[in-house]
Amino acid sequence: MTGAMKWLRRNLFSNWWNTGLTLLVLYVLWRALPPFIDWAFFSAVWHGGDRTACLGPDKGACWPFIFANLDQFIYGRYPADLRWRVDIAFLLGLAGLVPMLIPRVPAKLWNLGYLVVAWPMIAIVLISGDRPGLIGVDTDLWGGLLVTLIVAITGIVASFPLGILLALGRRSEMPVIRTLSTIFIEFWRGVPLITVLFMASVMLPIFLPRGLHLDNLLRCLVGVALFSSAYMAEVVRGGLQAVPRGQVEAARALGLSYWQTMGLVVLPQALRHVIPGIVNTFIGLFKDTTLVLIVGLFDFLGQVRVQLSDMHWSTPQGAATGYVFAAFVYWVFCFGMSRYSAFMERRLNKGRVR
Amino acid sequence: MARRPSPLSRIFPFVFGLLVGAGALYFFLPGPGSTVSKPQPGQPAAKAAQASAPQGATLATVRARGYLQCGVSTGLPGFSNPDDKGVWTGIDVDFCKAVAAAVFGDESKVKYRPLNAKDRFTALQSGEVDVLSRNTTWTMSRDTSLGFNFAGVIYYDGQGFLVKKASGIAGAAQLNGATICTQTGTTTELNLADYFRGQNMTYKVLPFEKNEEALSAYDSGRCDAYTTDASGLHAQKLILKNPDEHLVLPEVISKEPLGPLVRQGDPQWEDIVRWTLFALIDAEEEGVTSTNVDQMKASQSPEVRRMLGTEGDFGQALGLSKGWAANAIGAVGNYGEMFERNVGVKTPLGIPRGLNALWRNGGLMYAPPIR
């Protein structure tokens, strides 16, 4: 008890200014939290088959709307009898990702190879069904969390290596490579993602020959990958600049080649510096996937909005419930990434903590 | 001391190569993106329709493809929206099914392409969809300069008003001096100005960037009335705090005839879509429904016999089978059934027939005879 008092005294009420702030925050929480909790839990409707369950003046969140539409939120318009293929692709990815994230599990290189080469191919074939023996599913039927994850994972997987190469290119001593990298980075950083997506979906078809029709989703994936790799390049470059010049010179003096210098000496130090920045980019990318809505793709948020138009589920609290649920799902993913990066930082910085 | 090359130094370029290669593979994999329109298994590949199709080309393309591509909205309650099983429903969706049934005799041979307001015309123009059944207002400029033809009117919409029952307002004429919430920057605002000037009444407008904001301002009592298209009023009434306390006024102050449209230049396809719509309306007039369509084939009425293919062969002139209209009616019912099932008074939307009643009942629904 005294320990808790001491902690309170030291951290929350150390002087009149901090005491005032603490009281203010407590007041705001006291005013805001109970109504929200009441809305989300106590007054909320939990069971029901259609909108009538959620009607009434004192009703809170309409959770049956979420439960009833959950499949649409996850798979979009993907045919219901083929959704097992998406599930398998997802589980295969999880099977590769979990051991990858746990540092003690060996064979990281094979694991990485599986995750970035084998699994994407398997997943694409499974989800699109674009192989003999499988029923094809057009990409315009893909939707919901499926599209969100495809766009985000593609962006992340493609932007990391591309970003590193671009960052190295921008710091290269070869003028052509340096100029090209700089132009690429500055171009993609100079346009908003919405513009990139619009160009990919509206302008690109004008330039392409008439017979060639690239899929809308594919065009957006390429756009997102190029866009995020430019950001990644600048983050990595920040890390490269933090590595003292002496490190490179020492590595060169030992006779290491350029790639050895970069791979063994510079990048391990540089990337460790910028883990927060890298994860920041990933999180930003994950949330930016919602922008694909404007080019006619239905990501998770877009699918929530579409399902809100069902008159059998139109209720006063329907929209609020849908958006709170969407916010929660995005938060889970982003918070997960953030926690993992914090864990990696602690692990990699062990040698520096005294 | 000789330096032993660490295993890492040898694999690092390899890892890089792997990563980059993976990225490349991921994109250039012959995935779904590289095909034009994926044929169903066991069906011949269809060519993409050309924008200026010659006579009969659209029907041939649709037949070869094996299904109809129908452009719908991205979610408008009662007109086209996916339900909680992911199944598309609505009056516009039913019309797609009717066309598919008329062409194939099977209403399930249709794929829906949700299109937003911006993309819808491009999609029709480029042949991505064969018919656009997406609550589109028939206007002269769309019919003429955009290169489309409207097949008819499936729903007579118009700008209406939502008011509180407690206010005692029962008609638009009583809105003098009212504060009206609306979305800014649309024709809604112009129609409002025209109407009040024409009626010599005053009003105050409270404009909002988005419909939802305007609606919630109305719900919280900041204005006396809320205005948008009447079909939208009925849908948005459902998300008010107390829907029963509000009333959609019977008058509309603008003309918004919504109808399906096709590309210009293929009269046969245009006729198919137009006469499918007419057949559905004629069927209501003649009392042919989805349940009695088979018995009605033996009807004594010459109109019904011609429509259902018992007498004459009107389907042939369209390039379709004898039973084209019977198939369409059997699939989705007549126009009245479509209306009542999707937007009618028994649905949550609860829209009365009003202008969309048959001409005999005081509405505007009138289809030329099949003969």
Interface residues (C-beta under 8 A of the other chain):
Chain A: R51 L55 P57 A68 N69 D71 Q72 Y75 G76 R77 A80 L109 L112 G113 V116 V117 P120 M121 I124 S128 D130 I135 G136 V137 D138 T139 D140 T154 V157 A158 F160 P161 L162 I164 L165 G211 H213 L214 D215 L217 L218 R219 L221 V222 A225 L254 G255 L256 W259 Q260 G263 L264 G296 F298 R305 V306 Q307 L308 S309 D310 M311 H312 W313 S314 T315 P316 G318 A319
Chain B: R3 S6 L8 S9 I11 F12 P13 V15 F16 L18 L19 V20 G21 A22 G23 L25 Y26 F27 L29 P30 G31 P32 G33 S34 T35 V36 S37 K38 Q40 P41 A48 T74 G75 L76 P77 G78 N81 P82 D83 D84 K85 G86 K111 R113 P114 L115 N116 D119 E212 A235 L238 I239 L240 K241 N242 P243 T347 P348 L349
